[in-house]
Amino acid sequence: MKGYIQVYTGNGKGKTTAAIGLAIRAAGAGKKVYIAQFVKGMHYSELNTLSKIPNITIKQFGRGCFIRSKPEKEDIEAAKLGLSECAKILKSNEFDLFILDEANIAIYYNLFSFEELKKIIEEKAEHIELVITGRYAPQELIDLADLVTEMKEIKHYYANGVEARAGIEK
């Protein structure tokens, strides 16, 4: 079976959540799933559950969350190391679904380039379904993808000062 390239992008809530939903569905069908989280290094509630599902492997390639500031050299090194590790795994036949969570943000903040991401996409094993999430998907990735979903924010309670809540946003 051919694996397609899916992109979940946009300024609305739910990109990672949609990818995790797909991961759970795939694991339920007996497929092996790898989730690489870029930028993220903090503990998110989904880690508690996903780490208990036998067919899902999840690894973070971030040192924290610098979204409100400029990335440091260590952030760039962590992302590049993660992308290199993902490139090796994507060439194998070990996984059926591979999620590059927040890879679009990593590109946006120059942690790695679109060209670096494109290279691993082109070299991936043909059967692997690849999902790439994050705001600011570059147009080149949108053009390359087989499926693109844009999450659009219409209204968000963050505007009223509501902080991220455990189990809902983190």
C-alpha positions in Angstrom: 0.0 0.0 0.0 1.3 3.5 -0.9 1.9 5.9 1.9 0.7 9.5 1.3 1.9 12.8 2.6 -0.6 14.7 4.8 -0.1 18.2 6.2 -2.1 19.7 9.1 -1.5 23.4 9.3 -3.2 26.8 10.0 -3.6 29.1 13.0 -6.4 27.1 14.6 -6.3 24.6 17.4 -6.2 20.9 16.7 -3.3 20.0 14.4 -1.4 17.8 16.8 -4.7 16.5 18.2 -5.7 15.4 14.7 -2.4 13.6 14.1 -2.7 11.8 17.5 -6.2 10.7 16.6 -4.8 9.2 13.4 -2.0 7.6 15.4 -4.5 5.9 17.7 -6.6 4.7 14.8 -3.5 3.3 13.0 -2.3 1.6 16.2 -5.8 0.1 16.7 -5.5 -1.4 13.2 -2.2 -3.1 14.1 0.0 -0.5 12.4 3.3 0.7 13.9 3.4 4.5 14.6 6.3 6.8 15.2 5.7 10.4 16.5 8.6 12.8 16.4 7.8 16.1 18.2 9.9 19.1 17.1 10.2 22.2 19.3 8.4 20.4 22.1 10.5 19.3 25.1 8.0 19.9 27.8 5.7 17.3 29.2 2.3 17.2 27.5 -0.6 15.1 28.7 -0.7 13.0 25.5 2.7 11.5 26.5 1.1 9.7 29.4 -1.3 7.7 27.2 0.7 7.4 24.0 3.7 5.9 25.8 1.4 3.1 27.0 0.2 2.0 23.5 2.4 -0.8 22.3 2.4 0.2 18.6 3.3 3.8 19.2 6.7 5.3 19.7 7.0 9.0 20.6 10.1 11.1 21.0 10.6 14.8 21.5 13.4 16.7 19.8 13.1 20.0 21.7 14.4 21.5 24.8 11.3 23.3 26.0 9.1 25.7 24.2 10.7 28.9 22.7 7.7 30.0 20.6 7.6 33.4 22.3 11.3 34.0 21.8 14.2 33.3 19.4 15.6 29.8 19.2 19.0 29.2 20.7 21.9 27.2 19.2 20.8 24.2 21.3 17.3 24.3 19.9 18.7 24.2 16.4 21.0 21.3 17.3 18.2 19.3 18.9 15.9 19.8 15.8 18.7 18.8 13.3 19.6 15.7 15.4 15.9 14.8 15.4 15.5 15.3 11.7 18.6 13.1 11.1 17.2 10.4 13.3 13.9 10.6 11.5 15.6 10.3 8.1 17.1 7.0 9.1 13.9 5.6 10.5 11.8 6.8 7.5 14.1 4.8 5.1 13.3 1.6 7.1 10.3 -0.6 6.9 9.8 -0.5 10.7 6.8 1.9 10.8 3.6 2.4 8.9 2.6 5.9 10.1 5.2 8.6 10.8 4.2 11.9 12.3 6.6 14.9 12.2 4.8 17.1 14.8 5.5 20.8 14.6 8.0 20.3 11.7 6.4 23.3 10.0 7.2 25.5 13.1 10.8 24.1 13.0 11.1 25.3 9.4 9.5 28.7 10.2 12.0 29.3 13.0 14.9 28.1 10.8 15.7 25.0 13.0 16.1 23.2 9.7 15.2 24.1 6.1 12.4 23.0 3.9 15.0 21.5 1.6 16.3 19.3 4.4 12.7 18.1 5.1 12.0 17.5 1.4 15.1 15.3 1.2 13.8 12.9 3.9 10.3 13.0 2.3 11.8 11.9 -1.0 13.9 9.2 0.6 11.2 7.7 2.9 10.0 4.1 2.4 7.1 4.2 -0.1 4.6 2.5 2.2 4.9 5.0 5.1 2.1 7.4 5.6 3.7 10.7 6.6 1.9 13.4 8.5 3.5 16.8 9.0 1.9 19.3 11.5 2.4 22.9 12.5 1.5 26.4 11.6 3.1 28.2 8.7 3.4 25.2 6.3 5.6 26.5 3.5 3.8 26.6 0.1 6.4 24.1 -1.3 5.3 21.6 1.3 1.6 22.2 0.5 2.3 21.7 -3.2 4.2 18.4 -2.4 1.5 17.0 -0.1 -1.3 14.7 -1.1 -3.7 15.9 1.6 -3.6 19.3 3.3 -6.0 20.4 6.1 -6.0 23.9 7.4 -7.2 24.5 10.9 -8.6 28.0 10.9 -9.1 30.0 14.2 -12.5 31.7 14.3 -12.5 32.4 18.0 -10.2 31.3 20.8 -10.5 31.8 24.6 -6.8 32.6 24.7 -7.8 36.1 23.6 -9.6 36.4 27.0 -6.5 35.4 28.9 -7.3 31.7 29.3 -4.0 29.8 29.8 -3.3 26.3 28.4 -5.2 23.7 30.5 -3.9 20.2 31.3 -5.8 17.6 29.2 -7.2 20.2 26.8 -4.3 22.2 25.3 -1.3 20.5 27.1 
